[in-house]
Amino acid sequence: MEDIEDLLIGNGSGSPPGFRLPLNAVGVNLKKNKNKPKLHAKQLSETPISSKIPGTQTIYIKTFGCSHNQSDSEYMAGQLSSFGYSLSDSPEEADLWLINTCTVKSPSQSAMDTLISKGKSAKKPLVVAGCVPQGSRNVKELEGVSIVGVQQIDRVVEVVEETLKGHEVRLLNRKTLPALDLPKVRKNKFVEILPINVGCLGACTYCKTKHARGHLGSYTVDSLAGRVKTVIDDGVKEIWLSSEDTGAYGRDIGVNLPILLNAIVAELPSDGSTMLRIGMTNPPFILEHLKEIAEVLRHPCVYSFLHVPVQSGSDAILTAMNREYTVNEFRTVVDTLTELVPGMQIATDIICGFPGETDKDFSQTVNLIKAYKFAQVHISQFYPRPGTPAARMKKVPSNIVKQRSRELTSVFEAFTPYNGMEGRVERIWITDIATDGIHLVGHTKAYVQVLIVAQESMLGTSAIVKITSVGRWSVFGEVIETLNQINQKSKSVEKILSEEKCSPCSDPCDSCACSGESEPCACGPESCGGQSTLEQSDVLQNEVLREDQNRRNLIGWLLRKRKNQAQKMVENGIASGSQKKQEWAKRAPEEWGVVDRALLGGLIVSVFTTVALLIHLGFKTMSSK
């Protein structure tokens, strides 16, 4: 069947999102079964009404692949839901299956093939979306199913309706990007996955995604900033920027990534309730913007985390992959961001067994991973993708590929990246429920996963926690207080509230006006003569804990006012430096007022009076005997 272009009645312009076109306006392949008996009038009357009225059926959506695919699925789910369709996690209950596919690795496509076969066996109408049909539209598994292209997701309602009628529909070609303001049903209501562009500027020899997503196409800065403002109003607490290559953003429309990031950060709430996570970026396109990106990553509303794939520690293999950077350039990215951004966490990717990879090449990769001890490394074996240059290269024997993958995985899993965190006090943002159904999942500023035991009502909130233990993949924490409660007691904790919108700070060693606290210093706390943010947080949290304990006794109750004043002195000391803080603490008992002295004097007199009465009663009892 030929690929179907968007065919519109009249002037040939695009239709509004979700607009139902008549059958003759959409390219379809009408399925006819000559052997199918005609239905009599009685049989027609017994046909369930839900099979006739569009928008009354149930749809099962399955998503494979990256966060960009997940966002596409959420947009398609939103449109279907807005037209009345029900969404179900149960494929058996659904009237139609919508499968959003990934073409990065063979296992993902194999899983898609299996699911399509199951759907056909169950006689379910099928719509296949994503990178597989877009990049490999003629594969055998796609015969007899409808197809939605990666830039046709705003037409999914039409495709679903025609498929339910028994028609086979293919919509693959388009020249404009889907609108960002389409209806959306988020898998996690607190997380917005925001695609900033489609496609990329690279030409990696192993990559099939370029065949599907195409050349770089960026959304405008204004449209993305507007979307951020909208989702924050919807209650979103995390925004993930998604792209095939975040660093390449804007090069097709005359802007760059730092311009976009600064525009987005300017829209984030000043109370730090919504965090930004920057998406995957390849080294070539951020090398010239490292200092500007580091400035954004230091911002209190942005996670100090970045995914930078290296793929190999060998320059020879990087050249064969056509990655357009060297190992030293990757090191420059990691070293610069680690130096300029306190607590910076970097994740990376490795492909084991790329064609032509020698033992020496692999050894260089292992040494690179050992040198940096990355907390997150995504390790995969090389899978030749049909139609790519790498698929025609001489392959490394599969047993060697597997052995190298196991060896690198063993090296990586031996790392203990979170040792030393136990006992620390951290702010976290809580957005999900762990797979065990017991813990809630939060992340620190450095995007370290923290598991806590708490009520589901804490989802979508921020809290101060104490790290109680560490594991290999995450740490465990104990909630001290939710942030808004702590702010009622001590606004100095974290100093995250400000009067204006957040904006990036210019100098790493200057105070950050938007956060109200001293920005973590790129040159290190010792060089600037001040305490680290973590140490300041520890002091303040200890004060809060001591206050809670003293509420339980009479002395704490009588002296609560004095403790509040002492805490303010400590806060002022932090603002002026650790030395002044200690001076305030020492001078505090000497500066008590008249009321405080009277309270303490009254307490002492009461104690002595009670003791005297007890002694008097004791003597009286003894004399009476």
Secondary structure by P-SEA (a helix, b strand, c coil): cccccccccccccccccccccccccbbbbbbbbccbbbbcaaaaaaccccccccccbbbbbbbcccaaaaaaaaaaaaaaaaabbbbbcccccccbbbbbbbcccaaaaaaaaaaaaaaaaaccbbbbbcccccccccccccccbbbbccccccaaaaaaaaaaabbbbbbcccccccccccccccccccccccccccccccccccccccccccccccccaaaaaaaaaaaaaacccbbbbcccccccccccccccaaaaaaaaaaaccccccbbbbbcccccccccccaaaaaaaaaccccccbbbbbcccccaaaaaaacccccaaaaaaaaaaaaaaccbbbbbbbbbcccccccaaaaaaaaaaaaaccccccccccccccccccccccccccaaaaaaaaaaaaaaaaacccccccccbbbbbbbccccccccbbbbbcccccbbbbbcccccccbbbbbccccccccbbbbbbcccaaaaaacccccccccccccbbbbcccccccccccccccccccccccccccaaaaaaaaaaaaaaaaaacccaaaaaaaaaaaaaaaaaaaaaaacaaaaaaaaaaccccccaaaaaaaaaaaaaaaaaaaaaaaaaaaaaaac
